[in-house]
Amino acid sequence: MIIPVRCYTCGKCLSDKYEYYESELLRKKLAMNTTEDPLIININAVDIKKTIAGEIMDELGLTRICCRKIMMTSINIIDEI
């Protein structure tokens, strides 16, 4: 998939945020010495911590679920084409 330009559902511009999102996600995961978020989440926990991706999207002002879904599921393969 090519970098998303706009959200498919609401039309919000995402192209100016995608590069920052990818670089910050990689930087924060490397700082934590992990390449993926924990897969097990205790839903009964009192204090549920946001994922790294969730924190970055909050910083970018992406609060709608439709925009978050597109940012999290987009894979940049333009270099491989």
N, C-alpha and C positions, 0 to 999 in steps of 0.2 A: 504494500500500500504506500502511496505517496503521502507525504506529510499532509494532515488535514488542514484545509483552509478555513472552513466554517463548520459549526456543529450541524449535523444532518437534521436535527429536530428543531432547535430554536433559532439557528442561524447566527449564533454568536461567533465572532472572529476568534479562531484558535491558532492561526498560523504564526502570530507574533509571540505566542506563549510556548509553543511546542519545543523549540530548541532549548530554551531555559529549563523547561520541565525535564527534558532528557538529561541535560548536563548536571542539574542539581540532584536528580535521582541517582545517577551514577556516583557523583561525588559523596553524597550522604551514605550510600550503601558501602562504598569503599572505606569511608571513615568508621563505619561500624564493623568492618571486616566481614561483611556478608554480601551476597549477591541477590538474595531474595528475602522477602518479608516472612515472618513466622506464619505457618499455615494453620496452626492450632490456636483458636481464640476461645477463651473461657467466657461464655455469654452470661454467666452468673457472677462474674467479677465486679467488684465495686468500682474500680478505676480502670476503664478500658482505654488503652493508649491508641492513638491514631497511627495508621501506617505511615511510612515515609512518603509515599505517593500522596496520601490524603493531606499531609501537612503542606506539601509543596503546592498542591492545587488550592488549598486555603489561602496561601500566600499570593497566588495568582488571581484570586477572586473568582475561582470556578466553583460555584456553589450548587449549580444544577446537576442533577444526576446524569442527564443526557450528555453534557459537556465532559463530565468526569469519565464516563464510559468510553467516549471516543479517545480521550487522552490516554487512558490506561490500555486500550486494546489496539491502538495504532502501532504498527511496526514499520520503521523506516527501511525500506529495501531498495530505494532509488539507486544506491551505489552498486547494487548487485545486478541491476537490469542492464 
